[in-house]
Amino acid sequence: MRSTLILLFIGFSTVVNSQIEEIRRITEQLCSPEFHGRGYVNHGDSIAAAYLVEEFKKIGAEAYGDGFYQDFQLSVNTFPGAMALSQGEKQLVPGLHFSINPSSKGGQYSMHPTEVSAAQILDLDYMRALISEILRVPNSQIMVFNFLGASKDTVKQILPIMHEIAQLMPVAELVDKKFTWSVGREQLYFPYFQIQDSVYQKGVQLEMNVDAKVIENYQTQNVIAYLPAKKKCKETIVFTAHYDHLGRMGADTHFPGANDNASGTAMLLTMAKYFKEHPSKYNILFIAFAGEEAGLVGSKFYTEHPLLKLKKIKFLVNLDIMGSGEHGVTVVNGTLFKKEFDLLQKINKELDLLAKVKIRGPAANSDHYWFTEKGVPAIFIYTMGQNSHYHDIFDTYEELSFAEYADITKLLIEFVKRM
């Protein structure tokens, strides 16, 4: 038995290691500025989708249904042009010195900052008087919230009040941690910023020039490819990953989304290449979702309009954040599908692959969620490692170690074989 496993391990290593450079190429391309952060400015999502279709074609995967695309629509707030915020002579750098709320309104404003502390924001009489004073000359001031150092309980009290004030006037909050951005689906009535406390100048006029545009019914697409089983089979294994990311915060700043989720998208292609060359006993479907960062929109659309009937899915594996793995992987839904989780752990131990295969319960944190809600057995696997960049401008190709990419690939291949 041991000699068989050693031969199997060597065979896996030869196949997988030959693909690492190819996967690096694909990941780097998906992160490039020409893909515009795979978001909705300059149709970065569609550029990425077309690229994936060509890669699936090169592998020899087939279209499923009428083609490789499943079109759907969503509304998004975008920042396609100017993204400027300055104080005095200092021009602040987007993504580094400041971040704009993804649902923020744009425009040109010259605003005097009025700072409010944690204690002041909780003093309702004080805040009513201050708001009334500011609203006498609309859009001439920005309320700047400074609750750095406040307790977690205090912050919980403050946040709802802050968001209510943001309905009435431009606002900013001072932060001392890295920014985490997302995708907005609507637009607020006023500008809304976060500014690093280290660069903020108390009392100095804030000048803003931001281009923000809501696109109603923007058309995007899931990308779907298919490999039939080596013998006719009614059951299908599905591999999924979202290929979209956050796009651009202005014309000059894009979010590469290397770990999240160019790396997982690359893993889809790794799986496709392997199972094209080594057909499985199951049909295998690959779905690269759009709209994940906008609220799992693409996967929700698929489960409501399935091209492959959901009851024909034997098991679904969703892949995200595949670029590290020094500390192992986490398996979301592992508590729901304990048999499959135990199989992953058994394979990992037998082949001595990853430092850890960690179990986690259900979570609505990626595209597996809507499938589970519809009764499809599904898990979500992501790596644990040294790379802490997430939803920021530093999630670049250069930061990826791919430390356990080969071992994760071996784990997934053997998992399908033993299903």
C-alpha positions, 0 to 999 in steps of 0.5 A: 500500500505504501509503495502504491501511495509513493508512486501515486505521489511521484506521478502527481508531482510530475504532472502538477509541477510542470503546470506551476509556471503556467499557473503563475503566468495565468495569475499574473495576467489576471492581475495586470492593469489591462484587466482593470481589477476585473471589475466594472470600470472599462469592462474589466470583468468581460476582459477577464471572462474572454481570457478565461474562455480562451484558456479553457478552449486551449485546454480542450474543455467544452462549452456547456449549453449554448456557449461558455457564457451565462449572462446576467445583470446587476447595478454597480457604483463605479469610479472610472475617472478622477479620484483626488483628495487633498489637504493644503499642499498634500495630495492624498494617494487613493488606496494608501492615504484614503479610501472612498466608500464603495457607495459614495457619491462623487463630485467636486467639493471644497470642505472645511473639516469639523472633527467629532470625537467618540464622546461627542458623537454620543452626546445627542444634544451636542450632535443635533446642534452641530448638524443644524449649524453645518446644514446652514451652508450645505456641502461646505463642511465635512464631518470627520469622525475620530473614534480611534482608541474607543472600545469595541462596545463604543464603536458599535454604538457609534457606527449606526449614528455615523451612517445616519449622519452620512445621509445628511452631509459629507463625512469621513472617518479617521483610521489607523489600519489598512483599508478594506474595500468592496463593491457598492450596488447603489450610491449615497447622497454625499461623499464618504471617505476613510482617511489615515490618521497619520496623514490627516491635517486637523482643521485643514480644508479638504479638496475633493474631485471624484468621478462616481457613476452608477451603472444600472443593469450592467451586463456581466457573465459567469464562465462555464466549461465542461469535461465529460466523464471517461464513460457515460455518467449521470453524476457531475463534480463541480469546481467553482471560483469567482474571477471578478474583483473590486475593479478601479478606485479612479483611473489610476488605482486598480485592485489586482486581486491576486490571492482573491481570487486570481489564484482560485481562478487559476486553480480551476484551470489547473483542475481542467487541464489535469482532468482533460489529460486524465478523464474522471469517472465523473463529469466535471463542470467548471464555473467561474463566477462574476459578481461575487464581490458585489454580494455573491450575485453570479452564484445566486443567479446560477442557482436560480437559472441552473444550466446543469440541474442542481440535483445532478451535482454530486458534489461542489468544491468552491476555491478562493484564496489559493495563493499561499497555504503555509499554514494549511487550508480551511474547509467551510461547511466541513461540519455539514459534510463531515464524510467528505471533510474526513476524506480530505483529512485522510488523503492529506495525512496519507500523502503528507501534503498540508500542515493542516486541514481545518474544519469550519462550519457554514458561512455565507462568505463565498459562492458555495453558499447559494448551492448549499441553500438549494440543497447541493452538497458543497464545501469552500476551501481557502488557504491559510498563510503569511499573506494578509493582503485582502481587498486592498491595493497590495494584493498583488501577484508578487505577494503570492508564495504559491507555497502549497499550490502543488499540494492543494492540487494533489489533494483535490485530484485525489479527493475526486478520485476517491469520491 
